[in-house]
């Protein structure tokens, strides 16, 4: 069940740890870690991998019928955890500059996180089994129907935003590789 | 919605992909790559290079600086298109850029000159260990650690702008380190530290004046710098400080130049006194008692050069001869002792010989007169009564200085030239006949008065 807030607390803990590490780097180098240097670059890459893989893995698990590996609720918890920590790392990667495509990507990241939060609270209104299957429970059918409609609507928004984010992020990564990483 | 497709590949998802791609492509086309700009380019204006005065003017043209992955050209080659002077400088190891790239072959322009950091951002950022700071005329040898034992940062000296250095940048730190010294040093040598300090040499505590031609010894060690290096403002000024003694010591010079300008010939840096003047190098060597005499005895009124060399200038008062022997005392006297006289009487017009040699001076020079004393015998010797005034005063006619024994070579009138006696009748002496005086004579001393032909009663009178 996804009634508790364990993944949120874990995400908060991870973010505090990352913030501490970030603060240490700021203290040692006496500057905001630039996106292009070791720390700033690393958190960007790791953050994006978090965002990318959890999305794809969660989707795969969700759509998979043959392999029921792990509970859906756990996967969702992981998705929420990485969906918070990943964007947070990406946010730190920006070095607080929001130019061009990179800035747009950051904006989309913020939007997708907000959207995810909203979705999480819609989602939890629908009673489910531990495997994420919906349960016809004590709630009135009307309430559940309403929640399902809302969930479907949310999906049609959350997923396009995510897709736009990934396209934008890929372009940003491609441009970064072209203009910086492989700069001769 | 239950399908095997990836969750993201929904209808709206695919539409979103297409729209996003279209928007990005469209914007990229319209903005000329601005969307990939990680930050504004420098707007700092400089000289006109490549038709622009700042990078920001070509901010929309990524290709102006960024070569494509598949191009053979590197980004640095794009820099060189406009920055031709720097590009040619990089060919020479003697130059800062040349040395930097020679020592670090993998270094590219952008490693020190990062861009896209804002319109006002610093265009030069260097790791200090990498940068050959001495190539810009100032070594960081002496600036490895701050007074607080921390590593130096560029900003410690280049406040804000690494490409400039304010001449007074040194003052703040060095005043903190030693306020009184720094202030005194600034007053003495001015505020342009780099006019003298190049960072290679270690001045300060490690400064060793003795590495230079003018070594500091004796009392020079504690002299403050400005006493010699007056108004020095550059290293050239310092190095051209005069090294001759008089340049600084003219005011201390009591000899009025009579000894020339090389004080060190007599004095050492340990002090003006004692001076180690070697008088014997002068034309007046000090010997005997002259060695013990105070300088002032001869060099009166502080005069040294031109001091008269003749004895009389000093010793006139000592002259017991009342000037009779002239002024050259050394003709007779030695500097060791007045009494040690080496007068050679034979060089006078009255050479001493015979019995005169052993006489005490006073026998002749009884009145203390030496010069002009008569050389006539009679001035000392009287004519004896025995001569009866017959021979005048030229004693030497008959006598020598060896003894008074005389030989009269004149004729003896009235005396028969008998027996070959001639003047020396009978071979005797004058007194044999002239027993009383020379104008009286007697025969009977030899001859018997009763027998004129016989021998006298004396030794000659054997015929009696």
Contacts between the chains, C-beta under 8 A, distances in Angstrom:
chain1	res1	chain2	res2	distance
A	35	B	38	7.2
A	36	B	38	7.8
A	55	B	8	6.8
A	56	B	6	6.8
A	56	B	8	7.7
A	58	B	7	7.4
A	59	B	6	5.1
A	59	B	7	3.3
A	59	B	8	5.9
A	60	B	6	6.7
A	62	B	7	5.7
A	63	B	2	7.9
A	63	B	3	6.6
A	63	B	4	5.6
A	63	B	5	6.5
A	63	B	6	6.7
A	63	B	7	5.9
A	64	B	4	7.6
A	65	B	4	7.3
A	97	B	38	7.0
A	97	B	39	5.8
A	99	B	37	5.6
A	99	B	38	5.8
A	99	B	39	5.7
A	99	B	40	8.0
A	100	B	34	6.3
A	100	B	35	3.9
A	100	B	36	5.7
A	100	B	37	5.2
A	100	B	38	7.4
A	101	B	24	6.8
A	101	B	35	4.5
A	101	B	36	6.0
A	102	B	38	6.6
A	104	B	35	7.6
A	152	B	1	7.7
A	155	B	1	7.7
A	155	B	10	7.4
A	156	B	10	7.3
A	156	B	12	4.9
A	157	B	12	7.9
A	159	B	7	7.0
A	159	B	8	5.7
A	159	B	10	5.4
A	159	B	12	6.2
A	159	B	13	4.6
A	159	B	16	7.4
A	160	B	10	8.0
A	160	B	12	4.6
A	160	B	13	5.7
A	160	B	15	6.7
A	160	B	16	3.2
A	161	B	16	7.2
A	162	B	8	6.2
A	162	B	13	7.5
A	163	B	8	5.8
A	163	B	13	4.5
A	163	B	14	7.6
A	163	B	16	4.2
A	163	B	17	4.9
A	163	B	20	6.9
A	164	B	16	4.9
A	164	B	17	7.5
A	164	B	19	7.3
A	164	B	20	4.1
A	166	B	8	7.9
A	167	B	16	7.9
A	167	B	17	5.6
A	167	B	20	4.1
A	167	B	21	5.7
A	167	B	24	7.0
A	168	B	20	6.2
A	168	B	24	6.8
A	171	B	24	5.4
A	172	B	36	8.0
A	175	B	36	4.1
A	178	B	66	7.9
A	178	B	68	7.9
A	178	B	69	6.5
A	179	B	36	6.0
A	179	B	62	7.2
A	179	B	66	5.7
A	180	B	38	7.9
A	182	B	69	5.3
A	183	B	66	7.2
A	183	B	75	5.8
A	183	B	110	7.4
A	184	B	67	6.4
A	184	B	69	7.7
A	184	B	71	7.9
A	184	B	73	7.9
A	184	B	74	4.3
A	184	B	75	5.9
